[in-house]
């Protein structure tokens, strides 16, 4: 029969455990920090339940990390979570590969979410005792309290990650909105020019770009460009490039001077880590002359009558070298009914399930076989064709199309 002293001790311990649970529950509800929750956890186990040693390992994004320890020396550094703890699925004793650790810890408490390990708690006492040690005596409560604390900390991590993801999503949405403002809001479609464009970023924002600019009442310029790489970094470089291009057109209409100056700007911005391929052209509506420079870009296709040619003349890409010493300008006399289709490599390098590129020849066939289509319909047909062609393969890059028909 239990003595009054044992009864009182048992009641006091029950009260300690109940009050501890209430205190920690309040702390969680009041959104205490991870550090504050761990302080409470340590206080309950060490000061109120007299558990002498504890090490808590948590599964962080960059690997396992010790987030709490007391009553131990440097021996805990010898613990290899992957080797010593990951095989354990249930609470119990452990035999470490290093014998010094077997004397330090009695029990390991794994905490799992479904099959995913969240944490491991190692507990022990400061010195051997004849009676049952606190680490074992209070084991069910330690297991419960550990699970509550670890899950609360994990929920805080998830909440932070959700906030971070939501902020990133909003930033990408804003970046996408800003990028869409870089593209011309209206393209000419009259009895002189029929122009249309299409843009599909590989991610929410991308590094492809097209533009159309009236230089004067008789002369216009258009371009397609592609930054090496994808995503936000490519989009930022491209937005800077677009601003420089438009500013430079206010000072010169020489494509050679423009390309040379753009190369300098790209080198200053990208520091040689990225480059830009560019096709840029000027068309004179009076003389019907097209002047262009192809700076290592996929050659646009020019279709007139039954002939299709590639516009290849130009120079190296922008940002590849400090200076572009040799730039050639291509000159084409345009006849009525000419169509020019500019594109980026995401179109022609798109693969199907057999790992075969869509290729320039396929694009050439679409243009040649559909001379009656307006430019918007032509772009739509091209995109419908590649969607069918790629089968189950994903898009591998941004895709930009700019098509112009000259009457």
HURABEL-V208478 format. One record per backbone hydrogen bond with DSSP energy under -1.0 kcal/mol. CO is the residue of the C=O (numbers start at 1). NH is the residue of the N-H. E is the energy in kcal/mol with one decimal. If there is no record, write none. Layout:
{{CO	NH	E} {CO	NH	E}}
//
This chain:
{{3	7	-2.4} {4	8	-2.6} {5	9	-2.5} {6	10	-2.9} {7	11	-2.6} {8	12	-2.5} {9	13	-2.4} {10	14	-2.2} {11	15	-2.5} {12	16	-2.4} {13	17	-2.5} {14	18	-2.7} {15	19	-2.9} {16	20	-2.3} {17	21	-2.3} {18	22	-2.3} {19	23	-2.8} {20	24	-2.6} {21	25	-2.5} {22	26	-2.4} {23	27	-2.2} {24	28	-2.4} {25	29	-2.6} {26	30	-2.2} {27	32	-2.6} {28	31	-1.6} {33	37	-2.3} {34	38	-2.3} {35	39	-1.8} {36	40	-2.0} {37	41	-2.3} {38	42	-2.6} {39	43	-2.4} {40	44	-2.3} {41	45	-2.0} {42	46	-2.9} {43	47	-1.4} {43	48	-1.1} {44	49	-1.5} {45	51	-2.9} {53	124	-1.8} {54	70	-2.1} {55	122	-2.9} {56	67	-2.2} {56	68	-1.1} {57	120	-2.0} {58	60	-1.1} {58	65	-2.4} {60	63	-1.6} {63	60	-1.9} {65	58	-3.2} {68	56	-3.0} {70	54	-2.2} {74	77	-1.6} {75	78	-1.8} {76	79	-1.6} {80	84	-3.7} {81	85	-2.0} {81	86	-2.5} {85	88	-2.1} {92	108	-2.8} {98	101	-1.8} {101	105	-1.7} {107	123	-2.4} {108	92	-1.9} {109	121	-2.0} {111	118	-3.3} {111	119	-1.6} {113	116	-2.6} {116	113	-2.9} {118	59	-2.6} {119	111	-2.8} {120	57	-3.0} {121	109	-2.9} {122	55	-2.1} {123	106	-2.1} {123	107	-2.1} {124	53	-3.0} {133	137	-3.0} {134	138	-2.4} {136	139	-1.4} {138	142	-2.8} {139	143	-2.7} {140	144	-2.1} {141	145	-3.3} {142	146	-2.7} {143	147	-2.2} {144	148	-2.2} {145	149	-2.5} {146	150	-3.0} {147	151	-2.5} {148	152	-2.1} {149	153	-2.5} {150	154	-2.7} {151	155	-2.6} {152	156	-1.8} {153	157	-2.1} {154	158	-2.6} {155	159	-2.6} {156	160	-2.5} {157	161	-2.7} {158	162	-2.8} {159	163	-2.3} {160	164	-2.7} {161	165	-3.0} {162	166	-2.6} {163	167	-2.5} {164	168	-2.7} {165	169	-2.8} {166	170	-2.3} {167	171	-2.5} {168	172	-2.6} {169	173	-2.3} {170	174	-2.6} {171	175	-2.7} {172	176	-2.8} {173	177	-2.5} {174	178	-2.9} {175	179	-2.7} {176	180	-2.3} {179	182	-1.7} {188	195	-2.1} {192	407	-2.1} {193	190	-2.9} {194	405	-2.7} {196	403	-2.9} {198	401	-2.9} {200	399	-2.4} {207	227	-2.0} {209	225	-3.0} {211	223	-2.0} {213	221	-3.2} {218	285	-2.9} {219	215	-2.2} {219	216	-1.9} {220	283	-2.7} {221	213	-3.2} {222	281	-2.6} {223	211	-1.9} {224	279	-2.8} {225	209	-2.2} {226	277	-2.5} {231	235	-2.2} {232	236	-2.7} {233	237	-2.0} {234	238	-2.3} {235	239	-2.3} {236	240	-1.9} {237	241	-2.2} {238	242	-2.7} {239	243	-1.9} {240	244	-2.1} {241	245	-2.7} {242	246	-2.2} {243	247	-2.0} {244	248	-2.8} {245	249	-1.8} {247	250	-1.1} {248	251	-1.6} {248	252	-1.9} {254	258	-2.5} {255	259	-2.8} {256	260	-2.2} {257	261	-2.2} {258	262	-2.6} {259	263	-2.1} {260	264	-1.4} {261	265	-2.0} {262	266	-2.6} {263	267	-2.4} {264	268	-1.9} {265	269	-2.0} {266	270	-3.2} {267	271	-1.6} {270	273	-2.3} {275	228	-2.6} {276	318	-3.0} {277	226	-2.2} {278	295	-3.6} {279	224	-2.2} {280	293	-2.4} {281	222	-2.1} {282	291	-2.6} {283	220	-2.2} {284	288	-1.7} {288	334	-2.9} {289	284	-2.2} {290	332	-2.8} {291	282	-3.2} {292	330	-2.9} {293	280	-2.2} {294	296	-1.4} {294	315	-2.0} {295	278	-1.5} {300	311	-2.4} {301	341	-2.5} {302	309	-2.5} {303	339	-2.8} {304	307	-2.1} {307	304	-2.7} {309	302	-3.2} {310	312	-1.1} {313	294	-2.2} {314	328	-1.7} {315	296	-1.0} {318	276	-2.7} {330	292	-2.7} {332	290	-3.1} {335	338	-1.0} {338	406	-3.2} {339	303	-3.6} {340	404	-2.5} {341	301	-2.2} {342	402	-2.6} {344	347	-1.9} {345	349	-2.3} {348	359	-3.0} {350	358	-1.8} {352	355	-2.2} {356	352	-1.2} {359	363	-1.2} {360	364	-2.7} {361	365	-2.1} {362	366	-1.7} {363	367	-2.1} {364	368	-2.6} {365	369	-2.4} {370	373	-1.2} {374	378	-2.4} {375	379	-2.5} {376	380	-2.0} {377	381	-2.3} {378	382	-2.4} {379	383	-2.3} {380	384	-2.5} {381	385	-2.2} {382	386	-2.0} {383	387	-2.1} {384	388	-1.7} {385	389	-2.3} {386	390	-2.6} {390	393	-2.5} {399	200	-3.2} {400	344	-1.2} {401	198	-2.3} {402	342	-3.4} {403	196	-2.2} {404	340	-2.9} {405	194	-2.2} {406	337	-2.5}}
//
